[in-house]
Amino acid sequence: MCLPLTQPSTRPLAGHTSKASTALRENPVSGKRMDSEAPGSDPVLDSGGRGDTSVDCAERLPEAGVLACEDCSGSGVMDAPLPPSVDEQALDPVESGAMDTAEQEALLQQIAESEEPPSLEGSCRESAEDLYFCPGYDFTHGPRVLTGSWTEFSGMFENFLRGCKWAPDGTCLLTNSADNILRIYNLPPELYSGHWGDSLEEMSPVLRMAEGDTVYDFCWYTQMTSTDPETCFIASSSRDNPIHIWDAFSGNLQASFRPYNHLDELTPPHSLCFTPDGSQLFCGFDKMVRVFRTCRPGRECEQRPTAIKKQGQTGIISCIAFSPSVDVYACGSYAKTVGLYSQDDGSVLSVLQGHQGGVTHLLFSPDGNCLFTGGRKDPEILCWDLRQPGKVLFSMLRTVTTNQRMYFDAELYGRHLVSGNTEGQVSVWDTSLAPSDGPEPILEPVLKFQAQQDCINGVSFHPTLPLLATASGQRILPEPLDSSEEDDSDGVLMTCCHIHSENVLRLWWCGTSEELPPSTGEVVDITETTVR
């Protein structure tokens, strides 16, 4: 089981300080048991178990704070104020029926004043020494492999991973893969004490939660801590299925959220994100964000359109993230745009343009002053300065030749950002350093190492230990046979025999220790190996 761990705008193509949250678990919701029908196979519980499965789900979902739901209509849908038309050339916040221009400018000014501008030109931070405490991170050399999981993904052809995410308290690691099964791994117990031998055993999942079809997105409950079972939940979205809430202790399906379209057809979201206080679940659809209260499963939700009559942010909302400093959230779209919205009513603050591909992942810096965004088949991760909406501080280059979601992550204090690429390499950037000079500044990585021989699509920093988790694999497309092989092909014209795939989850030690086993990661193309 989980154990507590002690410890608006355009750009030319080309190139935690945590928000104070409210305790919401004093008043659990009472009432009848929530819907728990599963479209796929039953969840598999490891023989070790993960907790008491007899607790009623109504007692497990935390009660949300006071929300204005008295205006919900009989259909179960509450309409938010419609966003205004957005001038695609404008760089300033747009007017809103729910929030006037002065209020929008005040909100953006709050972002701008949340911290003084950096003294280092082009960097995200004033000084690494003044603003950062990085517990044990050492990127002057390649990290070392501790353990991983590979047997689990070898029983099915093309069972590649599709991301990995550490739990907020660091006790568990959640993965998604092509077999539509969510797996939870416990942090190896040897890492709690800091003492282990030459190697660690291969990791095995303690829970498997099967979805009925392709998983679009998955996320941890933001207030999750394994010392409080009421907070240990996972949300997932899959094709032709409701949004599922899984118990991270037992693997049981605890509740469902059911979004319907205008034809009263079940429509799954492409992205999920809990608010920082955990009271709401934001879900991304085509030109729409729907907001559910976590204490009330079912179909009742608030609708927040992102575009009206082709004005605003069009396309499918593929990713959502919340600012840790102000009540603002960001939405990425497959239409290559990023929108900034007021969390209170969904009013449009700004629309950012500049990506070459559909945006698939975004991340706020811990101080809320910067927003990092990346896209599919797009070689850049852009760093937007939210104190001057529309300004790109710098870009970070990576190789992305696939349409699948390519994650990147920043460690708790925001100094280091990490991402994989489709060539199996992992790059680490120090965001406190100044980028190169020029009209389009580029921040060079301080470390780049070969982690796999296959696409690294998932990366996740541990919240308290110098650990990095990576997930690898990608869909394999058959290649035409060589002319020398056609004689023995028996009529087969396409083959996968020359394609090497590595569907592996790995844990890397990014700190310093003389007791660690030798590194298996080959360091390549290190432009700079000293973190300044």
N, C-alpha and C positions, 0 to 999 in steps of 0.2 A: 504494500500500500504506500501512498505518498507519505513521506515523513517530513516534518518541519525542518527547514534549513536554517541553521543558526547564523549562521553568518549573514489685376484686370488688364488683359494686357497681352502684348504680342512680342515675339522674339523671332528674328530671322532664322530660317532653317539652315543648318550646318552645325556644320558643327552644332533624471527627471525631477527638471524642476517640476514636480507634479502639481497639478491643479488640486486645490483643496477639495476633498470629497466628503460627502456626508455619510455617516453610518446609516445603513438602510436595513439592517438585519434584525432590528429589535421587534418588528411587528410582522411575523410571517403571515402569508395569506392563508386564510382558512376557507374551507369549502370542499366540494366534491373533487374527486381525482381527475387530473387533466388527461386529455387525449394522449394515448401512447401507442397508437398503432404504427407499426414499422412496415415500410414498403419492401424492405429487403429481408435477409435472413436475420435470425436472432443474434444479438450480440454475444460474443464468446467471452466468458469470464475465465481468466487464468486461475489455475488451481490455488494460487496464493491468495486470491480474493483481494478486495479493496475497500471493504467497509460494510456497514450494516445496510442491507437492501430492504429492510422492513420499514424504513422511514417513508412516510407518505410524501409524495412529490409536492403537495401543496405546502408542506412544511420546509421543503428544500429550496424553493425559489424565494429569494429575498424580496421583501416588500419594497416597492419603489417609494420615492418621496412623493410629496403632494404635486400632482400634475393636473392641468386643466383639461379634464376629460368630460366635463358636464355637457359640452356641446356636441358630443358624438351623435351622429345621425342614426336612424334606425337600421341602416344597412351595415353599421359597424365601421364606417369609414369617416374620419374627420378630416375635412379639407383645410389645408393651410392656405394662407394668402398666396395668390399666384405671383411668381416672380415677374419682374418687369422685363421689357425688351432690353437687350444689351447691345449697345453699339460696339461692333467688333473692333473698331479702331480706337475706342476710348480706353484710356489707361486708368481712369478714376472710378471709384465706386459709382454704381448706377442708382437711380432713384427707386424707391420701393413703396408700394402701397402700405405695407406693414411697418416699414421703417423709413423715415424721411431722410433726405440727403444729409442733414446735419448729424443725425444719429449714426448713419453709416460712416461718415467721416470721423466721428468721435470714436467708433469702434476700431477703425483702422489706425487712428492715432494712438489708441490704447496699445495696439500691437507694436507700433513704432516706438512708444515710450516705455515698453516693458523692460528694455535694457538699453543702455547707452550704445551708440554705434561703435563698432570695433575700431581699435586704434591701428590694427594691422590691415592695410588696404587690401580689400578683396577677400579676407578670411572671414570665417563665421564667428570667431571668438576674439576677445581682447588679448588674452595671454593664457597659454596652457598652464603655466605655473599658478596663476591666480584663480582660474575657474575650474580646474580639473583635479580630481583625485581618481586615478585609474588603478584599482586594486589588483596589482600583480601582472598587468598586461605588459608584454615585452615583444614588440614587433621589429626588433633589430635582427631577428633571425626567423626562419620558418617555424611554424608551430609543429607540434609532435602529435602523432596519432595515439590516442589512448585506447579506444575500442570502437565498436560500431555494430551494425546489424546488416548482414548480407544474405544469410540463409533464408530469412523470412520472406525475401522478395525474389527468390530464385525458383520457386515452385510453379510459376506461371510465366509464359512467354510475354515479354515486353511489359513486365510489371515494374515500370519505372516510378520513382518517387516524384511527388508534386508539391514539395515544400515541407518544412519542419518548423515548429514553434515551441519555444520553452514556455512553461507555465509562468505566470507572473511571480510566483514565489520560488521558482527554480527547482522544484522537486521532481517535475515530470517533463517529458518531451513528447509532443504530439506530432504525428506524421500523417500525410495523405499520400496515396499511391493509385496507380492505374486500375487496381482491382476494386476500387471504390470502398476500401476499408480504412477507417481511421484507427491508428494504433497509438497506444500510450506506453512509453518506456519510463521506468524509474531512473533517477540519477543513480549511477553505480554507488553502492554504499561505501566503497573504499574512499571515495572523494570527500565524504563527510569528515573523515579523520585526516585526510591528506597523506596517508601512508598506504602504499601498494607495492607489489613486487615488480618483476620485469614487464609484466603485461596484465591486462584485465581481460576477463572472459568476454565472449561475444554477448552483446545485449539481446534480450528477448522481450517482446512486448508483454505487459501484464494485462492489457485489455485490448480487445478488437471490437470495433463498432462498425457494422456493415451497413452501408447505404444501398439504396435500390438502383442507382444509376450514377452517372458521372458526377463527381463532387465539384461544384463550382467554387465554393469558398468554405473556410472553417476558421474559427477563432475561439480563444479562451475568454471566459468571463473575466472582466478587468479587475474585479475585486477578489479573485480567486486566491485562497490560502488553504493549504491542506489541513491546517489546524482547525478550520471551521468547515465541516462537510457541506453546510448550506450554500457555500460559495463555489463549490467544485463542479463547474458545469462547462460544457463545450457546445457551441452552436455550429451547425453545418447546413449547407444548402446544396441540393443535388437536383438533377434534371427530373422534372415531372413529379416532384415530391414537395411536401411542406418543409418549412424550416424546422429542423429537429434540435432539441435541447437534450444533450446526453449527460448522464451522471458520470463524472470522472472517477468515482469510487467503485461503482458496480458495473458500469457499461450499459445500464438500462436507459431506455428512452423515457424521459421524464415529462416532456411537454412538446407541443407543436404550435408554430405560428403559421397561419394559412393566408397568404396574400392571393387575392383574386383580381383579375383584370376586369375591363368594362363589360365583357361577355360572361362574367361570373365563372371564368375558367381559372383553375389553380395555376399560378405563375411563380416559379421559383426565382429568387434574386441571384444576381451574379456576384454580389459582394455583401459582406456582413461586417459590422463593427459595433461593439457595445460602447456606450458613452463612458467617460472616465469614472463616473460614480456608479455605473452599472444599472441605472434605472431604466434605460431605454436601449433598444436594439435598432440600429439604422441599417436599412437594406437597399441596395442599389438595383434599379431596373432600367428599362429603356426610357430615357428622358424623365426619370422619376426616382425619388427617394421616398420610401415608406418607413414610418417610425412606429415600432411596437413598444408597449410597456412590458417590461420583463416580468412584472407581477401579474399580468393578465394574458395568458396564452389564448389563442383563438384567431379570429379574423379581424378584430377591431384594431384599426391603425390610423395614423395620420398620413395624408398624402402631401408630398412636397414636389411639385413639378419643377424640373430644372430648365425646361424650354417650352415656350409657347409660340406657336406659329413660326417655328424655325429660328426664334430669337432666344438667346441664352446658351446654355450648355447642352448640346445635342448628343446623341449616341447613348450607348449602354454605359451606365455607371459601373465601372469595373473595380473600383477600390475606394475606400473611405477611411479617413483618419481625423482625429480630433486634436486641436491645439491644447497643449498642457498649460497654457498661461491665460488664454482668453476664451470666451464662448464662441469659438469659430471652428467649423469643420471644413475639410477639403474633400472634394470628389474628383477622381480621375475618370476619364471617359475614353472609350475606344475611338472616339472622334478626335483624338489627339489634343484634348484640352484639359485644363485643371480649373475647377471652380471653387471659390471661397464663399462660404455661406454663414449667416448668423445661426447659431445653434438654437436660439429661442424660437424663431419663426421660419427659418429657411430662406430669409431674404438674401438675394444675390449681392455679394460685396465686390467681387471681381472675377473675371474669367481670364486665365493665363493661357497663352498659346506659344508654341515653340518646339514641340516634340515632332519627330519624324515618324513615329508609330503610335499606335494606340497606347494610352497610359495604363499600365497594369499594376503599379505599386507606388505608394507614396508614404512619406514619413516626416513628421515634424521634428525639429531639433528640440532638445529638452527645455530650452528657454523660450521656445515658440517663435523665435525671430526668423528662422529659416525653414523652408519646406523643400525636401528632396523628392524628386519624381523621376520615374523611369518607365520605359515602354517596351513593347514587343517589336522585334526587328528594328531596334533603335539603339545606336551605339553610345548614347549619352545618358548619364544620370545628372539632372540639372539641379542646382541649388538656387532657389528663389529667395530673394530678400523681401520678407513680408513687411518690413518697415518702409519699403519703397515698392509697392506692388507692381509687378511687371519687370523688375530688374533681376537679371540672372547674375549672381555673384561669380559663379564658375560652373564648369561642367566636369564630370569625371567619365573617362572613356572605358568602355568594356565591349567585348564582342558578343553580340546577341543576334543570332541568325534563325531564331525559332519564334513561333507564335505563342508558345506557352508562357505562363507568368514566371518572370525571373525576379526573385526576391532580393532585397538588400536589407541590411540592418545596421543599427548604430548601438554601441554599448551604452550603458546606463547614463553616463555623463556626457555622451554625445561627441566626444573628441574623435573617436575612430569610427569609420564607416566601412563596411565590408560587403563585397558582392562577388558572386561567381560569374562565369561566362560559359558559352557553349563549347569551349575548347578544354574544359576541365580545370581551368585556372581560377584561383581566388586572389582578389586584389584588396588591399587595405589602404585607405586614405586617412590622413591626419587633417581634419577640417580646420585646425587652428593655424595651419601653414598658409602662406600666401600663394595664390596660383600664379601661373605664368602671365606675363604682360601681353597686351593685345586687345583687339576689339572683342574677342571671345576667349576669355581666360580659361585655362585648363589646369586643373589640380592633378598633379602626378601622384601615383601611389607610392607609399613608403615601403611597401612590401608586395610582392607578387610571387605566388608559389603554385606548383602543379599539384593539385589535390587528387584528381582522378583523370582517367582517359576519356571521360564522358561529360556531358553537360552538367554543370553545377547549378541547379535551379533554385535550391533552397539554402539559406544561411540564417543562423540565429545565434546571437550572443546570449550567454547565460547572464541573468540579472545580477549575480553577486560574485561569481567565480570567473577566473580567466579561461573560460571554456567557449569553444565555438562548435556548433553543430552544422554539418553540411549534408544536403540530400542531393543525389545525382540520378541521372537517367533522362531519357527523352524517347519520344516515339520514333521507331525505326521504319524508314520507308525503303522498300526493296530497290536494288540497283540493277541496271541491265547487265547481262552476262558479257564477259569479254569474248572476243571472237575466238580465242583459243579454247574457251570452255563450252562453246555452243555444240561441238560434236558429241559431247557426253551429257548434254542437258536433258535429253529425252523430251524435247518440246518445251521445256521450261525456259522462259526468256528473262525472268527476274529472279534475283537472289538476295539474301541477307547474310550470306556466309562471310563476306568480307567486312561486315560491320561489327565493331566491338562495342558492347554495351556493358555498363557497370551501374547496376541499380543498388546503391549502397547508401546507408546512413552511417556517418562517422562523427566521432567526438574528437576534437583537437584541443590540446593544451596550449594556451597562448601566454603562459607565464614562464617563470624560471624555476627549475628544480633539478638538482643533481640526481634525484631518484627516478626520473622519468626514463622510459625506454628510448632507444635511438629513434631519431626522426625518420619517417618513411616519406615525407613530403620533400620533393626536390625543389629548391629555391631557384627560380629562373627570372631573368630580366629585372633584377632589382635596381631601380633607378636611384634609390636612396634607402639605406638600411638603418638610419638613425632617426628615431622619433624626436622631433625638436619641441 
